[in-house]
Amino acid sequence: MKFTRRDVLQTGAGLAAGAVGSKLLGAGGAFAQDSLSFKPEEGASLRVLRWRRFVEGDEVQWLANTKKFTEATGVEVRIDNESWEDVRPKAAVAANVGDGPDIIVGWFDDPHQYPDKLVDLTDLAGYLGNKYGGWYPVAERYATRDGRWIGLPLGAAGACMVYRQSWVQEAGFEEFPRDYQEVLKCAQALKKNNRPMGMALGNAVGDGNGWVHTILWGFGGKMVDDNNEVVLNSDETVAALEYVKELYENFVPGTLSWLDSNNNKAFLAGEISATNNGISVYYAAKMSDDAAMKELAKDIYHVNMPIGPVGKPTELHLFTQAMLFNYSKYPNAAKEYLRFMWEREQYEPWQQAAIGYITQPLAAYEQNPIWTEDPKHTPYRDCVKNMLWNGYSGDLGYASAVAMADYIVVNMFAEACAGDRSPKEAAERAAKRAERYYRV
């Protein structure tokens, strides 16, 4: 999608006026009040690649904000959207060949795979952090390397347990439990009632990685220790695998091949009672014109991810951040686009349009009314603030990024659940795969 200044002058005002919950300032006023701005290069145009939407309001408001940017600067912006699984390889190719989108909004610690290919965003990150209450520590960890910001955190598609309240209550639980053993009992009761759970065990960027890392860490297992030594083959990991294998026996068939969209479809079709997911399932039902979907929305509830034997939250969420590649001919225009999109006047209406689909990385946006206007939104509010990082508890870097991209942890759990390997054998194989990267 490409936006010209002429297009924006014709349609931008109407889009801005209709933005959900917006209190948008005029573009000139917004720029005049900024203490930091970047002057776009003469004749600048931009290409931005980002992940394909799961929530319509996300894309609609992102495009509306982009039109506002073009109106303010005259810089044309083309937005390309790719499936979640395709963003990472396309970013890697762009970095390696030195050509592609100016900005790519990618996943987790991808910038650490090619930090020398990225523009330093330290000045922009410092400005935004100072203005908006500071970056959450995990966001700064993801975006920095050797003292410079190599990415700009957008937030995370936070995951909670999404469940049908009436079905969970029929199974004997007032709400979906947060203790691992109670979760197992609930799953068994749900299956007995022909209301199985289902969570992705295929190479799902968000849903697959999220819940298996959360449970691995919840038992005290981890890929590497504080010194980046691979410790995945441990008693704690085996205990996590044994637990998930037992839990998996109560899943709907087919989850070994599920990607990020499968559990959404299964839940909305009434095939599963509970899954780990963002707020997109609730959004789809709540915003639907179909009476049955609207009725379903009333029965959808959310609870934060369960807590394991370690006794504290160990959540991993689908972290996303923008990368500006140093092959860009227009780095100033690109930095100005990022600044504009992250400012309150654009960021908060974007969150509101997507009903909190992306949890913020900046503390000030905790106060966005979207988190409290519907109690079902609130569990997603603190996902980034409370999350751990992939590669926990070691450093983020090339090894953690490629180990995540290789789905080592997801595949380990899938092998154990499928019966291809015993939990001990799956842990041993996964540790050997991880060592290939951490020994480089």
Summary of the structure (lengths in Angstrom):
residues: 440
radius of gyration: 21.7
end to end distance: 40.7
largest distance: 66.1
contacts: 1584
relative contact order: 0.18
helix: 50%
strand: 14%
